[in-house]
């Protein structure tokens, strides 16, 4: 895709003998929110990990700002401007909120501006300011997700990979989180590649959608293509007649 910030071409990767991604093609333009949807085990998390260098590709390529990042170390990829909010948050539970935020800026050398940016994320997430000296492991699930997102923003990413950000969150917190995602994109132009089980909310914020099944990209298009209930059931749940709700149905909520 011309003018793509991120371009994945023919990507194949595995965990040992298990093939996780098969010849995946995906592109993200500057300023877009792109949703990557699919059932559990479809390969979505593996694709994000391959982009950020956690999982090494066997074939194909990943290009960022027109330059190949295939095979580069994860820290080097992060330094180029790719932030990653992993599934399960992966905060440092024995560090305080403030220490976690500073870890997000670990690769930066502009300490004065880091302090300004920390104040900015405190403005975005006031509860983090209130709890800045609290151990991160003592935060609620929703607060930990805010911290994981804020920590990634401290990297000043050009592209943010978000993996299941609503995992375990109550519906109200999930809606608030998606409002924040849309606001970050609209106000700062942050480009986001979003993996998410909540299909309905993903379709509301996304500019473009890819669907994975068994490690392959099986469909793509604007969100309107998947907005009908029958299309969601067919592409996401695998059946028109599944009868399952479009929600975080596999996850117990946290407050």
C-alpha positions in Angstrom: 0.0 0.0 0.0 1.4 3.4 -1.0 2.2 5.7 1.9 1.7 3.0 4.5 3.3 3.7 7.9 3.4 0.0 8.5 3.4 -2.7 5.8 3.4 -6.4 6.5 4.0 -8.6 3.4 3.7 -12.4 3.2 4.6 -12.8 6.8 5.0 -16.3 8.2 6.0 -17.1 11.8 5.8 -20.0 14.2 6.3 -21.0 17.8 8.5 -24.1 17.3 6.5 -26.5 15.2 3.3 -24.5 15.6 2.6 -22.2 12.6 1.1 -19.1 14.1 1.0 -16.7 11.1 0.7 -17.8 7.4 1.6 -15.4 4.6 -0.1 -12.4 6.3 -0.5 -9.1 4.4 -1.5 -6.0 6.3 -1.0 -2.2 6.0 -1.6 0.7 8.3 -1.7 4.3 7.0 -0.5 7.3 9.1 -3.3 8.5 11.3 -5.5 5.4 11.1 -7.0 3.1 13.7 -6.8 -0.3 12.1 -8.7 -3.1 13.9 -7.4 -6.7 13.6 -10.3 -9.0 14.5 -10.7 -12.8 14.8 -11.5 -15.6 17.2 -9.2 -16.6 20.1 -6.2 -18.4 18.6 -6.5 -16.8 15.2 -3.0 -15.4 15.3 -3.7 -11.8 16.2 -1.4 -11.5 19.2 1.3 -13.4 17.3 1.1 -10.9 14.5 1.6 -8.0 16.8 4.5 -9.8 18.5 6.1 -10.4 15.1 5.8 -6.7 14.2 7.5 -5.6 17.5 10.2 -8.3 17.1 9.1 -10.6 20.0 8.3 -13.4 17.6 10.8 -13.8 14.7 9.4 -14.2 11.2 10.4 -17.2 9.1 9.5 -15.5 5.8 8.0 -12.3 4.5 8.8 -8.8 5.6 7.7 -6.0 7.9 8.4 -2.4 6.8 8.0 0.7 9.0 8.2 4.2 7.4 9.4 2.4 4.3 12.3 0.7 6.0 12.6 -3.0 6.7 12.5 -3.8 10.4 12.5 -7.6 9.8 14.9 -9.4 12.2 15.7 -6.3 14.2 15.9 -6.5 18.1 12.7 -5.5 19.9 14.4 -2.6 21.7 15.6 -1.2 18.3 12.1 -1.5 16.9 10.7 0.3 19.9 13.3 3.1 19.5 12.1 3.6 15.9 8.7 4.5 17.3 6.6 1.4 17.6 4.9 1.1 21.1 3.3 -2.1 22.3 0.5 -2.4 24.9 0.6 -6.2 25.4 -2.2 -8.5 26.2 -2.5 -8.8 30.0 -0.9 -5.3 30.5 2.5 -6.6 31.7 3.0 -3.7 34.1 5.7 -4.0 36.8 3.6 -4.8 39.9 6.4 -4.2 42.4 7.2 -0.7 41.0 5.1 2.3 41.7 2.9 4.0 39.1 5.5 6.7 38.5 8.3 4.2 38.2 6.3 2.3 35.6 5.8 5.5 33.6 9.5 6.3 33.7 10.2 2.8 32.4 8.1 3.7 29.4 10.5 6.5 28.7 13.6 4.4 29.3 14.9 4.8 25.7 14.5 8.6 25.7 17.3 11.0 26.6 15.2 14.2 26.9 14.6 14.0 30.7 13.1 17.5 30.9 10.5 16.7 28.3 9.8 13.3 29.8 8.6 15.1 33.0 6.3 17.3 30.8 4.9 14.2 29.1 4.3 12.5 32.5 2.2 15.5 33.5 0.3 15.1 30.2 -0.6 11.5 30.9 -1.6 12.4 34.4 -4.0 15.0 32.8 -5.3 12.2 30.5 -5.6 9.7 33.4 -6.1 11.7 36.7 -6.3 8.5 38.8 -2.7 7.8 37.9 -1.6 11.1 39.4 -3.6 10.3 42.6 -1.9 6.9 42.8 1.6 7.8 41.5 3.3 6.3 44.6 1.1 3.2 44.8 2.6 -0.1 43.7 1.2 -0.9 40.3 0.2 -4.4 41.4 -2.3 -2.9 43.9 -4.2 -1.0 41.1 -7.6 -2.3 39.8 -7.7 -3.9 36.4 -9.0 -0.7 34.8 -6.3 1.4 36.4 -3.6 -1.1 35.3 -4.9 -0.8 31.8 -4.7 3.0 32.0 -1.1 2.6 33.3 -0.1 0.2 30.5 -1.5 2.7 27.9 0.1 5.7 29.6 3.5 3.9 29.9 3.4 3.2 26.1 2.5 6.8 25.4 5.7 7.9 27.3 7.6 6.3 24.4 6.1 8.9 22.1 5.2 6.2 19.6 4.5 6.9 16.0 2.5 3.6 15.9 0.9 2.0 18.9 0.1 -1.7 18.9 -2.7 -2.5 21.4 -3.5 -6.1 22.2 -6.9 -6.8 23.9 -7.0 -3.6 25.9 -10.5 -4.3 27.2 -9.5 -7.8 28.5 -11.2 -8.3 31.9 -12.8 -4.9 32.1 -16.4 -4.1 33.0 -18.5 -2.7 30.2 -18.5 0.9 31.4 -14.7 0.9 31.7 -14.4 -0.7 28.3 -16.5 2.1 26.7 -14.4 4.7 28.5 -11.2 3.1 27.2 -12.5 3.1 23.6 -13.4 6.7 24.0 -9.8 7.4 25.1 -8.4 5.5 22.1 -10.6 7.5 19.7 -9.6 10.7 21.4 -5.9 10.0 21.2 -6.3 9.3 17.5 -8.4 12.3 16.8 -6.4 14.9 18.9 -2.8 13.8 18.3 -3.1 11.8 15.1 -1.7 8.7 16.9 -1.7 5.7 14.6 -3.1 2.5 16.2 -3.2 -1.2 15.3 -5.8 -2.6 17.6 -6.4 -6.3 18.4 -9.7 -6.6 20.3 -12.4 -9.1 21.1 -15.1 -6.4 21.5 -16.0 -6.3 17.8 -18.9 -3.8 18.1 -16.7 -1.1 19.7 -13.8 -1.8 17.4 -15.9 -1.2 14.4 -17.0 2.1 15.8 -13.5 3.5 16.2 -11.7 1.8 13.3 -10.9 3.3 9.9 -10.1 -0.1 8.4 -10.5 -3.7 9.5 -8.6 -7.0 8.9 -10.0 -10.4 10.0 -7.7 -13.3 10.9 -8.5 -17.0 10.9 -6.1 -19.8 11.6 -3.1 -17.5 11.1 -4.3 -16.0 7.8 -5.8 -12.7 6.9 -9.2 -13.9 5.4 -11.0 -10.6 4.9 -10.4 -6.9 5.0 -12.2 -3.6 4.3 -13.8 -0.6 5.8 -15.8 -1.2 9.0 -19.1 -0.8 7.2 -18.3 -4.1 5.5 -18.5 -5.9 8.8 -21.1 -3.7 10.6 -24.1 -6.0 9.9 -24.7 -8.6 12.7 -24.6 -11.4 10.2 -21.3 -10.4 8.8 -19.8 -10.2 12.3 -21.1 -13.7 13.1 -19.7 -15.1 9.9 -16.3 -13.5 9.9 -15.6 -13.2 13.6 -17.4 -16.1 15.2 -17.2 -18.4 12.2 -21.0 -19.0 11.8 -24.1 -17.1 10.9 -26.1 -18.9 13.5 -23.8 -19.0 16.5 -26.2 -17.0 18.7 -23.2 -15.6 20.7 -23.2 -11.9 21.7 -20.7 -9.5 20.2 -18.9 -8.7 23.4 -16.1 -9.6 25.7 -18.0 -12.9 26.3 -14.9 -15.0 27.2 -13.6 -12.6 29.9 -14.8 -12.0 33.5 -15.1 -8.3 34.3 -12.9 -6.4 36.7 -13.7 -3.0 38.2 
